[in-house]
Amino acid sequence: MRVLVLSTLPPAVLRPGRVDGEFDLSAAAVSVAGALPGSRAVGVRGEPHEILAALDAHRPDVVFNLLEAPLGRPDLEAHAAALLEWRGVRFTGSGSETLALCRRKDRTRGVLAAAGVPVPAAGGFPCIVKPAGEDGSAGIDVDSVCPDAAAVERATKRIADPVVVEDFLPGAEYVVSLWGRTAPDHVSVGEVEFRNGLRLNTYASKWLVESDDFRNSSLHYHTPIDPELRTDLVAAARGTWRAVGLRGYARLDLRRDAAGIPRVIDVNPNPELSPEVGIHRAVVEAGWSWEQFIGEQVAWT
């Protein structure tokens, strides 16, 4: 079987405040290709002609899709998958409709609520203001948590795009990774530890490794989690999978509200696969080998 690992490279010009590491999928591509003997890894900026040229040059049976933000634009992620669909090429991960839905936090929230998946309420304080169409915590900092209407107005003015305003949940935060052919048969749950007054994952805590936010947030997979809570976390995550049509693998963020109920705060249908972070770390912590996980993703297309 010919497998092409197709990944995005950083854009030629970064938007202000963004870093290369957010968009450079080279390490993930090397990691994935290393688990698939005989595969080829190709990086592209994300122009349609680059993707089509790679398909024509390598004639893959399957594309391992690492096209996360073509040209540095998360809004084009679904377009890249749609291009593969248009060409009739099998590829790993979720399809274009799911990617398009999950890019918009406001629309995803509505779909989940309609399906009975617990999500944060809106209208109370403190609340959080975040961009509706970004990922990787772009546009989120400590001032995104707002104690009153004046703070909401200030936070909204800092964001040019549509925003989501929802209650900021006071409880612990968890990361649930799911994978399976069409159903989320396999699950790994980690807990986020915030220190020194940090209360949420900001852009800095994810991408700026020299920042205080990065140092004051960490993810642990061996923290004891009450069995009943774990059951609730997994139920909400699996309900999300079904509601938005996830496929292959995904990563979700959940927080507990004041009553202890875990609520879905973010859905990532195309999460990072770089070594020792994200899904890579989750599957290893769950007892899988990386080679097994990658091989199954290709087999499940």
C-alpha positions in Angstrom: 0.0 0.0 0.0 1.4 3.4 -1.0 0.9 5.9 1.9 1.6 9.6 1.5 2.1 11.6 4.7 1.0 15.0 3.7 1.7 17.9 6.2 1.6 21.6 6.3 4.6 23.9 6.7 4.6 27.3 8.3 3.2 30.1 6.1 5.7 32.4 4.5 4.4 35.3 6.6 3.0 34.7 10.1 0.1 36.7 11.5 1.1 39.0 14.3 1.5 37.2 17.6 1.7 33.8 16.1 4.8 31.4 16.1 6.1 28.9 13.6 5.7 26.0 15.9 1.9 26.3 15.8 1.9 25.6 12.0 5.0 23.4 11.4 3.9 19.8 11.2 7.3 18.5 10.1 8.1 16.7 13.3 4.6 15.0 13.3 5.2 14.0 9.6 8.5 12.4 10.4 7.0 10.6 13.4 4.1 9.2 11.4 6.2 8.3 8.4 8.7 6.5 10.7 5.8 4.2 11.8 4.9 3.4 8.3 7.7 1.6 6.4 7.8 2.6 2.8 5.7 5.7 3.2 6.6 9.1 1.8 6.4 12.4 3.8 5.8 15.6 1.9 5.4 19.1 3.3 3.4 21.9 1.6 2.5 25.4 2.4 -1.0 24.6 1.5 -1.8 26.0 -2.0 -4.2 23.7 -3.8 -1.7 23.1 -6.7 0.9 21.9 -4.2 -1.5 19.3 -2.7 -2.6 18.2 -6.2 1.0 18.0 -7.4 1.9 15.7 -4.5 -1.0 13.4 -5.2 -0.1 13.2 -8.9 3.6 12.6 -8.1 3.1 9.8 -5.6 -0.3 8.3 -6.5 -1.0 7.2 -2.9 -3.6 4.6 -1.9 -4.0 6.5 1.3 -3.0 10.0 2.5 -2.2 10.4 6.2 -3.7 13.8 6.6 -1.6 16.3 8.5 -2.9 19.4 6.7 -3.9 21.3 9.8 -3.8 25.0 8.7 -2.9 25.4 5.1 -1.2 28.8 4.5 -1.4 29.3 8.2 -5.2 29.6 8.0 -7.4 27.2 10.2 -10.4 28.1 8.0 -8.7 26.2 5.1 -8.3 23.0 7.0 -11.6 21.6 5.8 -10.9 22.7 2.3 -7.8 20.5 2.1 -9.8 17.5 3.2 -12.5 18.4 0.7 -9.8 18.5 -2.0 -8.8 14.9 -1.1 -12.5 13.9 -1.1 -13.0 15.5 -4.5 -10.0 13.5 -5.9 -11.4 10.3 -4.4 -8.4 9.7 -2.2 -8.8 7.8 1.1 -7.3 9.7 4.0 -7.0 9.4 7.8 -9.0 11.4 10.3 -12.2 13.3 10.0 -13.9 14.4 6.8 -14.3 17.9 5.5 -17.8 18.4 6.9 -16.7 17.6 10.5 -13.6 19.7 10.2 -15.6 22.7 8.9 -18.2 22.3 11.8 -15.6 22.0 14.5 -13.6 25.0 13.4 -16.5 27.1 14.5 -16.8 26.9 18.3 -20.2 28.6 18.3 -21.8 26.2 15.8 -20.2 23.2 17.4 -21.6 24.3 20.8 -25.1 24.4 19.3 -24.8 21.0 17.8 -23.6 19.5 21.0 -26.3 21.1 23.1 -29.0 19.9 20.7 -27.5 16.3 21.0 -27.7 16.5 24.8 -23.9 16.8 25.3 -23.1 19.0 28.4 -21.6 22.3 27.3 -21.0 25.5 29.3 -24.0 27.8 29.9 -23.9 31.4 28.9 -25.0 34.6 30.5 -23.2 34.4 33.9 -20.0 35.8 35.4 -17.1 35.1 35.3 -17.3 34.2 31.6 -14.7 33.6 28.9 -14.4 35.3 25.6 -12.7 33.4 22.8 -12.5 33.5 19.0 -15.2 31.4 17.4 -13.0 30.3 14.5 -9.5 29.8 15.8 -7.7 26.8 17.3 -4.6 26.1 19.4 -5.9 28.7 22.0 -5.2 31.5 19.6 -6.6 34.8 20.9 -6.9 33.4 24.5 -4.9 34.9 27.4 -5.5 35.5 31.1 -7.7 38.6 30.3 -10.1 36.3 28.3 -11.7 35.5 31.6 -14.0 38.4 32.4 -15.6 39.2 35.7 -18.2 41.7 34.3 -19.7 43.2 31.2 -17.0 45.9 30.9 -14.3 43.2 30.8 -16.4 41.3 28.1 -16.5 44.5 26.0 -12.7 45.0 26.3 -12.0 41.3 25.5 -14.4 41.3 22.5 -12.7 44.4 21.0 -9.4 42.7 21.0 -10.7 40.0 18.7 -11.5 40.9 15.1 -13.5 37.7 14.3 -16.8 36.5 15.8 -16.5 35.4 19.4 -18.0 32.9 21.8 -19.0 34.1 25.3 -19.8 31.4 27.8 -19.6 30.8 31.5 -16.1 30.2 32.8 -16.2 26.9 34.6 -14.4 26.8 38.0 -13.6 23.1 38.1 -10.7 21.0 37.0 -9.9 20.6 33.3 -9.4 17.3 31.5 -8.2 16.2 28.1 -9.9 13.2 26.5 -8.3 11.5 23.5 -10.5 9.1 21.5 -9.7 6.8 18.6 -11.4 4.1 16.5 -12.5 3.2 13.0 -16.0 4.8 13.2 -16.8 4.5 16.9 -14.6 5.9 19.7 -13.6 2.4 21.0 -10.4 3.6 22.7 -10.0 6.4 25.2 -7.2 8.1 27.2 -7.9 10.7 29.9 -5.5 13.3 31.3 -5.9 16.1 33.8 -4.5 19.6 33.4 -2.6 21.0 36.3 -2.6 24.8 36.6 -0.2 26.5 39.0 0.6 30.0 40.4 -2.8 31.5 39.7 -3.1 30.4 36.1 -6.7 29.2 35.5 -6.8 28.2 31.8 -4.8 27.2 28.8 -3.7 30.3 26.9 -1.9 30.7 23.6 1.3 31.2 25.6 0.8 28.0 27.6 0.6 26.0 24.4 3.2 27.5 22.2 5.5 29.9 24.0 7.8 27.5 25.8 9.7 30.2 27.7 6.6 31.8 29.1 5.3 31.7 32.7 2.0 30.3 31.3 3.8 27.4 29.7 5.6 26.6 33.0 2.5 26.9 35.0 0.4 24.4 33.0 1.0 20.7 32.6 -0.9 17.6 31.6 -0.8 14.4 33.7 -2.2 11.0 32.7 -1.5 9.2 36.0 -3.5 11.5 38.2 -6.1 9.3 40.0 -9.6 10.1 38.6 -12.7 9.0 40.4 -14.3 6.2 38.4 -17.7 7.9 38.3 -16.1 11.1 37.0 -14.2 9.2 34.4 -17.4 7.6 33.3 -19.0 11.0 32.9 -16.0 12.4 31.0 -15.9 9.5 28.6 -19.7 9.6 28.1 -19.5 13.3 27.1 -16.6 12.7 24.8 -18.3 9.8 23.1 -21.5 11.7 22.7 -19.4 14.5 21.1 -17.9 12.0 18.7 -21.3 10.9 17.5 -22.8 14.4 17.4 -20.2 16.0 15.1 -19.3 12.9 13.1 -15.7 12.4 14.2 -13.6 9.7 12.6 -10.2 8.0 13.3 -9.0 10.1 16.2 -9.8 13.3 18.1 -9.0 15.3 21.2 -11.5 17.1 23.5 -11.1 19.5 26.3 -13.6 19.3 29.2 -14.0 21.3 32.5 -16.2 20.6 35.5 -18.8 23.2 36.5 -19.7 24.3 40.0 -21.8 21.2 40.5 -18.9 18.9 39.3 -20.5 18.1 35.9 -17.9 17.8 33.1 -18.8 20.0 30.1 -17.1 20.0 26.7 -15.3 23.3 26.1 -13.4 22.4 22.8 -13.4 19.8 20.1 -10.2 19.2 18.0 -10.9 16.7 15.2 -7.4 17.1 13.7 -5.1 17.3 16.8 -1.3 17.4 16.8 0.6 14.2 16.3 4.1 15.4 17.1 6.2 13.1 19.3 5.6 13.1 23.1 2.6 15.5 23.0 -1.1 15.4 22.2 -2.4 12.2 20.7 1.1 10.6 20.6 1.4 10.9 24.3 -2.2 9.8 25.0 -2.0 6.6 23.0 1.3 5.6 24.6 0.0 6.3 28.0 -3.0 4.1 27.1 -0.6 1.2 26.4 -0.5 1.3 22.6 2.6 1.5 20.5 2.9 4.4 18.2 3.3 2.0 15.3 0.1 0.2 16.2 -1.9 3.4 16.4 -0.6 4.8 13.1 -1.0 1.5 11.3 -4.6 1.3 12.5 -5.4 4.8 11.3 -4.3 3.8 7.8 -6.3 0.5 8.0 -9.4 2.3 9.1 -9.6 4.6 6.1 
